[in-house]
C-alpha cells in the first residue's frame, strides 16, 4: 500500500525562485527577424524592411506605437518580440 503523500494545494508551487531583473525601457520593443521572407508577397517584404531590418537574426529596439504594433501583426510569423 504505497500511498503518495502530496503537499497541500497552497504550498505546491510556493518554491522561492530568484527573479533576474532585466532593464526594460518603457515604450520600447525588442524585435528579432527569425524567418526568411523568401516566397512572401512584396508588401510583406516591404513591411519587414519598413520595420528597419536589414538581415535575418537582427535585433532592433523600436518604439512601441500602434503603427509598429500593426506592422508586427502583419509579419508576426516572421519576427519575434523579445524581452
PyMOL Python script that loads the backbone (N, CA, C, O; Angstrom):
from pymol import cmd

cmd.read_pdbstr("""\
ATOM      1  N   UNK A   1       0.817  -1.176   0.000  1.00  0.00           N
ATOM      2  CA  UNK A   1       0.000   0.000   0.000  1.00  0.00           C
ATOM      3  C   UNK A   1       0.870   1.253   0.000  1.00  0.00           C
ATOM      4  O   UNK A   1       1.106   1.870   1.039  1.00  0.00           O
ATOM      5  N   UNK A   2       1.329   1.603  -1.166  1.00  0.00           N
ATOM      6  CA  UNK A   2       2.124   2.815  -1.302  1.00  0.00           C
ATOM      7  C   UNK A   2       1.210   3.975  -1.648  1.00  0.00           C
ATOM      8  O   UNK A   2       0.790   4.126  -2.795  1.00  0.00           O
ATOM      9  N   UNK A   3       0.914   4.768  -0.681  1.00  0.00           N
ATOM     10  CA  UNK A   3       0.120   5.963  -0.928  1.00  0.00           C
ATOM     11  C   UNK A   3       1.061   7.138  -1.077  1.00  0.00           C
ATOM     12  O   UNK A   3       1.971   7.341  -0.274  1.00  0.00           O
ATOM     13  N   UNK A   4       0.823   7.891  -2.105  1.00  0.00           N
ATOM     14  CA  UNK A   4       1.640   9.067  -2.347  1.00  0.00           C
ATOM     15  C   UNK A   4       1.099  10.219  -1.516  1.00  0.00           C
ATOM     16  O   UNK A   4      -0.065  10.596  -1.646  1.00  0.00           O
ATOM     17  N   UNK A   5       1.931  10.761  -0.682  1.00  0.00           N
ATOM     18  CA  UNK A   5       1.529  11.880   0.157  1.00  0.00           C
ATOM     19  C   UNK A   5       1.920  13.151  -0.575  1.00  0.00           C
ATOM     20  O   UNK A   5       3.092  13.367  -0.886  1.00  0.00           O
ATOM     21  N   UNK A   6       0.953  13.969  -0.840  1.00  0.00           N
ATOM     22  CA  UNK A   6       1.239  15.208  -1.556  1.00  0.00           C
ATOM     23  C   UNK A   6       1.077  16.392  -0.620  1.00  0.00           C
ATOM     24  O   UNK A   6       0.399  16.316   0.404  1.00  0.00           O
ATOM     25  N   UNK A   7       1.708  17.467  -0.995  1.00  0.00           N
ATOM     26  CA  UNK A   7       1.614  18.691  -0.213  1.00  0.00           C
ATOM     27  C   UNK A   7       0.237  19.322  -0.426  1.00  0.00           C
ATOM     28  O   UNK A   7      -0.406  19.074  -1.446  1.00  0.00           O
ATOM     29  N   UNK A   8      -0.211  20.122   0.513  1.00  0.00           N
ATOM     30  CA  UNK A   8      -1.465  20.844   0.312  1.00  0.00           C
ATOM     31  C   UNK A   8      -1.365  21.745  -0.921  1.00  0.00           C
ATOM     32  O   UNK A   8      -0.278  22.184  -1.294  1.00  0.00           O
ATOM     33  N   UNK A   9      -2.500  22.011  -1.541  1.00  0.00           N
ATOM     34  CA  UNK A   9      -2.535  22.762  -2.798  1.00  0.00           C
ATOM     35  C   UNK A   9      -1.887  24.135  -2.683  1.00  0.00           C
ATOM     36  O   UNK A   9      -1.263  24.602  -3.635  1.00  0.00           O
ATOM     37  N   UNK A  10      -2.025  24.786  -1.535  1.00  0.00           N
ATOM     38  CA  UNK A  10      -1.494  26.140  -1.416  1.00  0.00           C
ATOM     39  C   UNK A  10       0.022  26.173  -1.247  1.00  0.00           C
ATOM     40  O   UNK A  10       0.612  27.250  -1.329  1.00  0.00           O
ATOM     41  N   UNK A  11       0.672  25.039  -1.015  1.00  0.00           N
ATOM     42  CA  UNK A  11       2.127  25.040  -0.844  1.00  0.00           C
ATOM     43  C   UNK A  11       2.857  24.322  -1.970  1.00  0.00           C
ATOM     44  O   UNK A  11       4.086  24.261  -1.954  1.00  0.00           O
ATOM     45  N   UNK A  12       2.146  23.786  -2.934  1.00  0.00           N
ATOM     46  CA  UNK A  12       2.806  23.036  -4.012  1.00  0.00           C
ATOM     47  C   UNK A  12       3.754  23.893  -4.825  1.00  0.00           C
ATOM     48  O   UNK A  12       4.869  23.478  -5.143  1.00  0.00           O
ATOM     49  N   UNK A  13       3.311  25.069  -5.153  1.00  0.00           N
ATOM     50  CA  UNK A  13       4.107  25.921  -6.034  1.00  0.00           C
ATOM     51  C   UNK A  13       4.692  27.103  -5.286  1.00  0.00           C
ATOM     52  O   UNK A  13       4.955  28.151  -5.876  1.00  0.00           O
ATOM     53  N   UNK A  14       4.890  26.940  -4.028  1.00  0.00           N
ATOM     54  CA  UNK A  14       5.394  28.042  -3.220  1.00  0.00           C
ATOM     55  C   UNK A  14       6.917  28.042  -3.131  1.00  0.00           C
ATOM     56  O   UNK A  14       7.483  28.646  -2.220  1.00  0.00           O
ATOM     57  N   UNK A  15       7.580  27.373  -4.061  1.00  0.00           N
ATOM     58  CA  UNK A  15       9.035  27.373  -4.027  1.00  0.00           C
ATOM     59  C   UNK A  15       9.535  28.759  -4.405  1.00  0.00           C
ATOM     60  O   UNK A  15       8.980  29.415  -5.286  1.00  0.00           O
ATOM     61  N   UNK A  16      10.563  29.182  -3.742  1.00  0.00           N
ATOM     62  CA  UNK A  16      11.095  30.515  -3.979  1.00  0.00           C
ATOM     63  C   UNK A  16      12.027  30.471  -5.188  1.00  0.00           C
ATOM     64  O   UNK A  16      12.977  29.689  -5.230  1.00  0.00           O
ATOM     65  N   UNK A  17      11.746  31.301  -6.140  1.00  0.00           N
ATOM     66  CA  UNK A  17      12.572  31.377  -7.336  1.00  0.00           C
ATOM     67  C   UNK A  17      13.246  32.734  -7.370  1.00  0.00           C
ATOM     68  O   UNK A  17      12.636  33.755  -7.051  1.00  0.00           O
ATOM     69  N   UNK A  18      14.490  32.732  -7.755  1.00  0.00           N
ATOM     70  CA  UNK A  18      15.171  34.011  -7.869  1.00  0.00           C
ATOM     71  C   UNK A  18      14.807  34.632  -9.209  1.00  0.00           C
ATOM     72  O   UNK A  18      14.912  34.001 -10.260  1.00  0.00           O
ATOM     73  N   UNK A  19      14.391  35.849  -9.143  1.00  0.00           N
ATOM     74  CA  UNK A  19      13.999  36.548 -10.364  1.00  0.00           C
ATOM     75  C   UNK A  19      15.122  37.495 -10.759  1.00  0.00           C
ATOM     76  O   UNK A  19      15.603  38.292  -9.953  1.00  0.00           O
ATOM     77  N   UNK A  20      15.518  37.390 -11.994  1.00  0.00           N
ATOM     78  CA  UNK A  20      16.561  38.266 -12.507  1.00  0.00           C
ATOM     79  C   UNK A  20      15.860  39.475 -13.120  1.00  0.00           C
ATOM     80  O   UNK A  20      15.034  39.343 -14.023  1.00  0.00           O
ATOM     81  N   UNK A  21      16.202  40.634 -12.618  1.00  0.00           N
ATOM     82  CA  UNK A  21      15.592  41.845 -13.151  1.00  0.00           C
ATOM     83  C   UNK A  21      16.306  42.242 -14.430  1.00  0.00           C
ATOM     84  O   UNK A  21      17.534  42.315 -14.481  1.00  0.00           O
ATOM     85  N   UNK A  22      15.517  42.495 -15.455  1.00  0.00           N
ATOM     86  CA  UNK A  22      16.094  42.952 -16.706  1.00  0.00           C
ATOM     87  C   UNK A  22      15.668  44.389 -16.916  1.00  0.00           C
ATOM     88  O   UNK A  22      14.561  44.787 -16.551  1.00  0.00           O
ATOM     89  N   UNK A  23      16.543  45.143 -17.495  1.00  0.00           N
ATOM     90  CA  UNK A  23      16.232  46.536 -17.780  1.00  0.00           C
ATOM     91  C   UNK A  23      15.306  46.601 -18.980  1.00  0.00           C
ATOM     92  O   UNK A  23      15.718  46.299 -20.100  1.00  0.00           O
ATOM     93  N   UNK A  24      14.071  46.989 -18.761  1.00  0.00           N
ATOM     94  CA  UNK A  24      13.123  47.154 -19.860  1.00  0.00           C
ATOM     95  C   UNK A  24      12.833  48.631 -19.994  1.00  0.00           C
ATOM     96  O   UNK A  24      12.343  49.272 -19.064  1.00  0.00           O
ATOM     97  N   UNK A  25      13.134  49.153 -21.138  1.00  0.00           N
ATOM     98  CA  UNK A  25      12.879  50.557 -21.375  1.00  0.00           C
ATOM     99  C   UNK A  25      11.393  50.739 -21.671  1.00  0.00           C
ATOM    100  O   UNK A  25      10.804  49.995 -22.455  1.00  0.00           O
ATOM    101  N   UNK A  26      10.821  51.713 -21.048  1.00  0.00           N
ATOM    102  CA  UNK A  26       9.398  51.989 -21.203  1.00  0.00           C
ATOM    103  C   UNK A  26       9.132  52.502 -22.613  1.00  0.00           C
ATOM    104  O   UNK A  26       9.808  53.417 -23.083  1.00  0.00           O
ATOM    105  N   UNK A  27       8.150  51.915 -23.285  1.00  0.00           N
ATOM    106  CA  UNK A  27       7.773  52.365 -24.611  1.00  0.00           C
ATOM    107  C   UNK A  27       8.649  51.825 -25.724  1.00  0.00           C
ATOM    108  O   UNK A  27       8.588  52.327 -26.846  1.00  0.00           O
ATOM    109  N   UNK A  28       9.463  50.813 -25.446  1.00  0.00           N
ATOM    110  CA  UNK A  28      10.344  50.227 -26.461  1.00  0.00           C
ATOM    111  C   UNK A  28      10.053  48.743 -26.594  1.00  0.00           C
ATOM    112  O   UNK A  28       9.643  48.094 -25.632  1.00  0.00           O
ATOM    113  N   UNK A  29      10.268  48.204 -27.800  1.00  0.00           N
ATOM    114  CA  UNK A  29      10.129  46.775 -28.065  1.00  0.00           C
ATOM    115  C   UNK A  29      11.412  46.267 -28.688  1.00  0.00           C
ATOM    116  O   UNK A  29      11.997  46.941 -29.536  1.00  0.00           O
ATOM    117  N   UNK A  30      11.854  45.099 -28.284  1.00  0.00           N
ATOM    118  CA  UNK A  30      12.962  44.414 -28.948  1.00  0.00           C
ATOM    119  C   UNK A  30      12.355  43.365 -29.857  1.00  0.00           C
ATOM    120  O   UNK A  30      11.686  42.442 -29.391  1.00  0.00           O
ATOM    121  N   UNK A  31      12.585  43.505 -31.145  1.00  0.00           N
ATOM    122  CA  UNK A  31      12.057  42.533 -32.099  1.00  0.00           C
ATOM    123  C   UNK A  31      13.204  41.916 -32.872  1.00  0.00           C
ATOM    124  O   UNK A  31      14.209  42.571 -33.148  1.00  0.00           O
ATOM    125  N   UNK A  32      13.044  40.644 -33.220  1.00  0.00           N
ATOM    126  CA  UNK A  32      14.081  39.902 -33.926  1.00  0.00           C
ATOM    127  C   UNK A  32      13.468  39.255 -35.162  1.00  0.00           C
ATOM    128  O   UNK A  32      12.390  38.664 -35.090  1.00  0.00           O
ATOM    129  N   UNK A  33      14.152  39.368 -36.286  1.00  0.00           N
ATOM    130  CA  UNK A  33      13.704  38.748 -37.537  1.00  0.00           C
ATOM    131  C   UNK A  33      14.251  37.332 -37.552  1.00  0.00           C
ATOM    132  O   UNK A  33      15.466  37.136 -37.588  1.00  0.00           O
ATOM    133  N   UNK A  34      13.345  36.317 -37.525  1.00  0.00           N
ATOM    134  CA  UNK A  34      13.785  34.931 -37.366  1.00  0.00           C
ATOM    135  C   UNK A  34      13.485  34.024 -38.557  1.00  0.00           C
ATOM    136  O   UNK A  34      14.108  32.971 -38.686  1.00  0.00           O
ATOM    137  N   UNK A  35      12.545  34.400 -39.436  1.00  0.00           N
ATOM    138  CA  UNK A  35      12.184  33.545 -40.564  1.00  0.00           C
ATOM    139  C   UNK A  35      12.335  34.347 -41.856  1.00  0.00           C
ATOM    140  O   UNK A  35      11.925  35.506 -41.927  1.00  0.00           O
ATOM    141  N   UNK A  36      12.916  33.731 -42.860  1.00  0.00           N
ATOM    142  CA  UNK A  36      13.143  34.393 -44.139  1.00  0.00           C
ATOM    143  C   UNK A  36      11.832  34.755 -44.824  1.00  0.00           C
ATOM    144  O   UNK A  36      10.821  34.073 -44.659  1.00  0.00           O
ATOM    145  N   UNK A  37      11.863  35.832 -45.590  1.00  0.00           N
ATOM    146  CA  UNK A  37      10.660  36.208 -46.328  1.00  0.00           C
ATOM    147  C   UNK A  37      10.701  35.766 -47.786  1.00  0.00           C
ATOM    148  O   UNK A  37       9.934  36.277 -48.603  1.00  0.00           O
ATOM    149  N   UNK A  38      11.575  34.833 -48.124  1.00  0.00           N
ATOM    150  CA  UNK A  38      11.596  34.278 -49.480  1.00  0.00           C
ATOM    151  C   UNK A  38      10.257  33.599 -49.728  1.00  0.00           C
ATOM    152  O   UNK A  38       9.818  32.774 -48.926  1.00  0.00           O
ATOM    153  N   UNK A  39       9.621  33.936 -50.811  1.00  0.00           N
ATOM    154  CA  UNK A  39       8.323  33.359 -51.137  1.00  0.00           C
ATOM    155  C   UNK A  39       7.152  34.162 -50.601  1.00  0.00           C
ATOM    156  O   UNK A  39       5.999  33.829 -50.875  1.00  0.00           O
ATOM    157  N   UNK A  40       7.425  35.206 -49.847  1.00  0.00           N
ATOM    158  CA  UNK A  40       6.354  36.060 -49.329  1.00  0.00           C
ATOM    159  C   UNK A  40       6.016  37.142 -50.352  1.00  0.00           C
ATOM    160  O   UNK A  40       6.865  37.517 -51.162  1.00  0.00           O
ATOM    161  N   UNK A  41       4.790  37.639 -50.319  1.00  0.00           N
ATOM    162  CA  UNK A  41       4.414  38.721 -51.233  1.00  0.00           C
ATOM    163  C   UNK A  41       5.233  39.993 -50.977  1.00  0.00           C
ATOM    164  O   UNK A  41       5.764  40.202 -49.886  1.00  0.00           O
ATOM    165  N   UNK A  42       5.317  40.818 -51.994  1.00  0.00           N
ATOM    166  CA  UNK A  42       6.131  42.025 -51.908  1.00  0.00           C
ATOM    167  C   UNK A  42       5.719  42.956 -50.766  1.00  0.00           C
ATOM    168  O   UNK A  42       6.597  43.481 -50.082  1.00  0.00           O
ATOM    169  N   UNK A  43       4.426  43.185 -50.528  1.00  0.00           N
ATOM    170  CA  UNK A  43       4.068  44.070 -49.409  1.00  0.00           C
ATOM    171  C   UNK A  43       4.574  43.554 -48.055  1.00  0.00           C
ATOM    172  O   UNK A  43       4.904  44.345 -47.171  1.00  0.00           O
ATOM    173  N   UNK A  44       4.632  42.244 -47.898  1.00  0.00           N
ATOM    174  CA  UNK A  44       5.127  41.673 -46.644  1.00  0.00           C
ATOM    175  C   UNK A  44       6.628  41.926 -46.512  1.00  0.00           C
ATOM    176  O   UNK A  44       7.116  42.231 -45.424  1.00  0.00           O
ATOM    177  N   UNK A  45       7.346  41.800 -47.603  1.00  0.00           N
ATOM    178  CA  UNK A  45       8.786  42.092 -47.597  1.00  0.00           C
ATOM    179  C   UNK A  45       9.022  43.556 -47.253  1.00  0.00           C
ATOM    180  O   UNK A  45       9.928  43.890 -46.489  1.00  0.00           O
ATOM    181  N   UNK A  46       8.195  44.422 -47.825  1.00  0.00           N
ATOM    182  CA  UNK A  46       8.338  45.850 -47.560  1.00  0.00           C
ATOM    183  C   UNK A  46       8.036  46.180 -46.101  1.00  0.00           C
ATOM    184  O   UNK A  46       8.618  47.108 -45.539  1.00  0.00           O
ATOM    185  N   UNK A  47       7.132  45.425 -45.491  1.00  0.00           N
ATOM    186  CA  UNK A  47       6.823  45.637 -44.077  1.00  0.00           C
ATOM    187  C   UNK A  47       8.019  45.272 -43.214  1.00  0.00           C
ATOM    188  O   UNK A  47       8.347  45.991 -42.270  1.00  0.00           O
ATOM    189  N   UNK A  48       8.677  44.152 -43.534  1.00  0.00           N
ATOM    190  CA  UNK A  48       9.863  43.741 -42.770  1.00  0.00           C
ATOM    191  C   UNK A  48      10.953  44.800 -42.917  1.00  0.00           C
ATOM    192  O   UNK A  48      11.592  45.175 -41.934  1.00  0.00           O
ATOM    193  N   UNK A  49      11.164  45.273 -44.120  1.00  0.00           N
ATOM    194  CA  UNK A  49      12.166  46.319 -44.344  1.00  0.00           C
ATOM    195  C   UNK A  49      11.748  47.626 -43.669  1.00  0.00           C
ATOM    196  O   UNK A  49      12.588  48.360 -43.150  1.00  0.00           O
ATOM    197  N   UNK A  50      10.442  47.908 -43.680  1.00  0.00           N
ATOM    198  CA  UNK A  50       9.928  49.122 -43.054  1.00  0.00           C
ATOM    199  C   UNK A  50      10.114  49.148 -41.554  1.00  0.00           C
ATOM    200  O   UNK A  50      10.226  50.216 -40.954  1.00  0.00           O
ATOM    201  N   UNK A  51      10.149  47.968 -40.945  1.00  0.00           N
ATOM    202  CA  UNK A  51      10.435  47.896 -39.516  1.00  0.00           C
ATOM    203  C   UNK A  51      11.891  48.256 -39.224  1.00  0.00           C
ATOM    204  O   UNK A  51      12.239  48.568 -38.085  1.00  0.00           O
ATOM    205  N   UNK A  52      12.741  48.213 -40.253  1.00  0.00           N
ATOM    206  CA  UNK A  52      14.137  48.592 -40.089  1.00  0.00           C
ATOM    207  C   UNK A  52      15.116  47.444 -40.193  1.00  0.00           C
ATOM    208  O   UNK A  52      16.315  47.628 -39.982  1.00  0.00           O
ATOM    209  N   UNK A  53      14.613  46.245 -40.520  1.00  0.00           N
ATOM    210  CA  UNK A  53      15.504  45.087 -40.611  1.00  0.00           C
ATOM    211  C   UNK A  53      16.329  45.138 -41.889  1.00  0.00           C
ATOM    212  O   UNK A  53      15.836  45.521 -42.950  1.00  0.00           O
ATOM    213  N   UNK A  54      17.589  44.748 -41.770  1.00  0.00           N
ATOM    214  CA  UNK A  54      18.472  44.636 -42.933  1.00  0.00           C
ATOM    215  C   UNK A  54      18.893  43.193 -43.164  1.00  0.00           C
ATOM    216  O   UNK A  54      19.154  42.802 -44.302  1.00  0.00           O
ATOM    217  N   UNK A  55      18.964  42.395 -42.103  1.00  0.00           N
ATOM    218  CA  UNK A  55      19.381  40.996 -42.236  1.00  0.00           C
ATOM    219  C   UNK A  55      18.664  40.153 -41.195  1.00  0.00           C
ATOM    220  O   UNK A  55      18.173  40.663 -40.188  1.00  0.00           O
ATOM    221  N   UNK A  56      18.613  38.852 -41.458  1.00  0.00           N
ATOM    222  CA  UNK A  56      17.980  37.937 -40.518  1.00  0.00           C
ATOM    223  C   UNK A  56      18.789  37.838 -39.238  1.00  0.00           C
ATOM    224  O   UNK A  56      19.989  38.112 -39.231  1.00  0.00           O
ATOM    225  N   UNK A  57      18.136  37.446 -38.158  1.00  0.00           N
ATOM    226  CA  UNK A  57      18.699  37.324 -36.812  1.00  0.00           C
ATOM    227  C   UNK A  57      19.103  38.672 -36.228  1.00  0.00           C
ATOM    228  O   UNK A  57      19.770  38.726 -35.194  1.00  0.00           O
ATOM    229  N   UNK A  58      18.705  39.757 -36.880  1.00  0.00           N
ATOM    230  CA  UNK A  58      18.994  41.085 -36.371  1.00  0.00           C
ATOM    231  C   UNK A  58      17.955  41.440 -35.304  1.00  0.00           C
ATOM    232  O   UNK A  58      16.771  41.137 -35.454  1.00  0.00           O
ATOM    233  N   UNK A  59      18.405  42.077 -34.243  1.00  0.00           N
ATOM    234  CA  UNK A  59      17.513  42.514 -33.171  1.00  0.00           C
ATOM    235  C   UNK A  59      17.452  44.032 -33.203  1.00  0.00           C
ATOM    236  O   UNK A  59      18.480  44.708 -33.211  1.00  0.00           O
ATOM    237  N   UNK A  60      16.232  44.558 -33.222  1.00  0.00           N
ATOM    238  CA  UNK A  60      16.025  46.000 -33.241  1.00  0.00           C
ATOM    239  C   UNK A  60      15.275  46.438 -32.005  1.00  0.00           C
ATOM    240  O   UNK A  60      14.447  45.696 -31.476  1.00  0.00           O
ATOM    241  N   UNK A  61      15.560  47.628 -31.548  1.00  0.00           N
ATOM    242  CA  UNK A  61      14.786  48.244 -30.479  1.00  0.00           C
ATOM    243  C   UNK A  61      13.973  49.361 -31.132  1.00  0.00           C
ATOM    244  O   UNK A  61      14.527  50.351 -31.611  1.00  0.00           O
ATOM    245  N   UNK A  62      12.660  49.188 -31.144  1.00  0.00           N
ATOM    246  CA  UNK A  62      11.776  50.146 -31.807  1.00  0.00           C
ATOM    247  C   UNK A  62      10.785  50.706 -30.806  1.00  0.00           C
ATOM    248  O   UNK A  62      10.556  50.122 -29.747  1.00  0.00           O
ATOM    249  N   UNK A  63      10.201  51.842 -31.150  1.00  0.00           N
ATOM    250  CA  UNK A  63       9.176  52.456 -30.313  1.00  0.00           C
ATOM    251  C   UNK A  63       7.937  51.568 -30.275  1.00  0.00           C
ATOM    252  O   UNK A  63       7.612  50.910 -31.264  1.00  0.00           O
ATOM    253  N   UNK A  64       7.256  51.549 -29.153  1.00  0.00           N
ATOM    254  CA  UNK A  64       6.019  50.779 -29.009  1.00  0.00           C
ATOM    255  C   UNK A  64       4.842  51.697 -29.344  1.00  0.00           C
ATOM    256  O   UNK A  64       4.244  52.316 -28.464  1.00  0.00           O
ATOM    257  N   UNK A  65       4.526  51.767 -30.639  1.00  0.00           N
ATOM    258  CA  UNK A  65       3.420  52.602 -31.105  1.00  0.00           C
ATOM    259  C   UNK A  65       2.402  51.712 -31.808  1.00  0.00           C
ATOM    260  O   UNK A  65       2.728  50.593 -32.201  1.00  0.00           O
ATOM    261  N   UNK A  66       1.170  52.196 -31.971  1.00  0.00           N
ATOM    262  CA  UNK A  66       0.162  51.394 -32.677  1.00  0.00           C
ATOM    263  C   UNK A  66       0.564  51.046 -34.114  1.00  0.00           C
ATOM    264  O   UNK A  66       0.231  49.967 -34.605  1.00  0.00           O
ATOM    265  N   UNK A  67       1.269  51.943 -34.780  1.00  0.00           N
ATOM    266  CA  UNK A  67       1.670  51.657 -36.162  1.00  0.00           C
ATOM    267  C   UNK A  67       2.709  50.535 -36.211  1.00  0.00           C
ATOM    268  O   UNK A  67       2.645  49.664 -37.079  1.00  0.00           O
ATOM    269  N   UNK A  68       3.662  50.559 -35.280  1.00  0.00           N
ATOM    270  CA  UNK A  68       4.668  49.491 -35.222  1.00  0.00           C
ATOM    271  C   UNK A  68       4.007  48.174 -34.841  1.00  0.00           C
ATOM    272  O   UNK A  68       4.336  47.130 -35.404  1.00  0.00           O
ATOM    273  N   UNK A  69       3.071  48.213 -33.885  1.00  0.00           N
ATOM    274  CA  UNK A  69       2.347  47.001 -33.498  1.00  0.00           C
ATOM    275  C   UNK A  69       1.584  46.422 -34.684  1.00  0.00           C
ATOM    276  O   UNK A  69       1.525  45.203 -34.849  1.00  0.00           O
ATOM    277  N   UNK A  70       0.999  47.286 -35.510  1.00  0.00           N
ATOM    278  CA  UNK A  70       0.294  46.824 -36.706  1.00  0.00           C
ATOM    279  C   UNK A  70       1.222  46.177 -37.712  1.00  0.00           C
ATOM    280  O   UNK A  70       0.874  45.174 -38.335  1.00  0.00           O
ATOM    281  N   UNK A  71       2.413  46.755 -37.871  1.00  0.00           N
ATOM    282  CA  UNK A  71       3.392  46.173 -38.792  1.00  0.00           C
ATOM    283  C   UNK A  71       3.845  44.805 -38.285  1.00  0.00           C
ATOM    284  O   UNK A  71       3.983  43.861 -39.063  1.00  0.00           O
ATOM    285  N   UNK A  72       4.073  44.707 -36.981  1.00  0.00           N
ATOM    286  CA  UNK A  72       4.474  43.424 -36.400  1.00  0.00           C
ATOM    287  C   UNK A  72       3.363  42.397 -36.577  1.00  0.00           C
ATOM    288  O   UNK A  72       3.639  41.227 -36.843  1.00  0.00           O
ATOM    289  N   UNK A  73       2.120  42.818 -36.434  1.00  0.00           N
ATOM    290  CA  UNK A  73       0.981  41.902 -36.592  1.00  0.00           C
ATOM    291  C   UNK A  73       0.903  41.352 -38.016  1.00  0.00           C
ATOM    292  O   UNK A  73       0.496  40.208 -38.217  1.00  0.00           O
ATOM    293  N   UNK A  74       1.288  42.159 -38.998  1.00  0.00           N
ATOM    294  CA  UNK A  74       1.237  41.704 -40.391  1.00  0.00           C
ATOM    295  C   UNK A  74       2.305  40.667 -40.703  1.00  0.00           C
ATOM    296  O   UNK A  74       2.121  39.826 -41.582  1.00  0.00           O
ATOM    297  N   UNK A  75       3.425  40.726 -39.982  1.00  0.00           N
ATOM    298  CA  UNK A  75       4.520  39.778 -40.244  1.00  0.00           C
ATOM    299  C   UNK A  75       4.858  38.987 -38.991  1.00  0.00           C
ATOM    300  O   UNK A  75       6.016  38.632 -38.773  1.00  0.00           O
ATOM    301  N   UNK A  76       3.847  38.708 -38.159  1.00  0.00           N
ATOM    302  CA  UNK A  76       4.063  38.043 -36.875  1.00  0.00           C
ATOM    303  C   UNK A  76       4.716  36.675 -37.018  1.00  0.00           C
ATOM    304  O   UNK A  76       5.373  36.209 -36.087  1.00  0.00           O
ATOM    305  N   UNK A  77       4.549  36.025 -38.163  1.00  0.00           N
ATOM    306  CA  UNK A  77       5.133  34.699 -38.375  1.00  0.00           C
ATOM    307  C   UNK A  77       6.601  34.785 -38.801  1.00  0.00           C
ATOM    308  O   UNK A  77       7.272  33.756 -38.889  1.00  0.00           O
ATOM    309  N   UNK A  78       7.109  35.988 -39.065  1.00  0.00           N
ATOM    310  CA  UNK A  78       8.499  36.172 -39.480  1.00  0.00           C
ATOM    311  C   UNK A  78       9.373  36.773 -38.381  1.00  0.00           C
ATOM    312  O   UNK A  78      10.595  36.628 -38.410  1.00  0.00           O
ATOM    313  N   UNK A  79       8.752  37.446 -37.417  1.00  0.00           N
ATOM    314  CA  UNK A  79       9.511  38.130 -36.383  1.00  0.00           C
ATOM    315  C   UNK A  79       9.098  37.606 -35.005  1.00  0.00           C
ATOM    316  O   UNK A  79       8.065  36.955 -34.854  1.00  0.00           O
ATOM    317  N   UNK A  80       9.925  37.905 -34.014  1.00  0.00           N
ATOM    318  CA  UNK A  80       9.649  37.512 -32.641  1.00  0.00           C
ATOM    319  C   UNK A  80       9.916  38.720 -31.743  1.00  0.00           C
ATOM    320  O   UNK A  80      10.925  39.408 -31.893  1.00  0.00           O
ATOM    321  N   UNK A  81       9.004  38.965 -30.814  1.00  0.00           N
ATOM    322  CA  UNK A  81       9.211  40.030 -29.844  1.00  0.00           C
ATOM    323  C   UNK A  81       9.981  39.423 -28.679  1.00  0.00           C
ATOM    324  O   UNK A  81       9.552  38.437 -28.080  1.00  0.00           O
ATOM    325  N   UNK A  82      11.130  40.030 -28.367  1.00  0.00           N
ATOM    326  CA  UNK A  82      11.987  39.530 -27.291  1.00  0.00           C
ATOM    327  C   UNK A  82      11.853  40.453 -26.087  1.00  0.00           C
ATOM    328  O   UNK A  82      11.445  41.609 -26.199  1.00  0.00           O
ATOM    329  N   UNK A  83      12.207  39.908 -24.946  1.00  0.00           N
ATOM    330  CA  UNK A  83      12.150  40.710 -23.723  1.00  0.00           C
ATOM    331  C   UNK A  83      13.526  41.059 -23.252  1.00  0.00           C
ATOM    332  O   UNK A  83      13.677  41.733 -22.232  1.00  0.00           O
TER     333      UNK A  83
END
""", "prot")
cmd.dss("prot")
cmd.show_as("cartoon", "prot")
cmd.util.cbc("prot")
cmd.orient("prot")
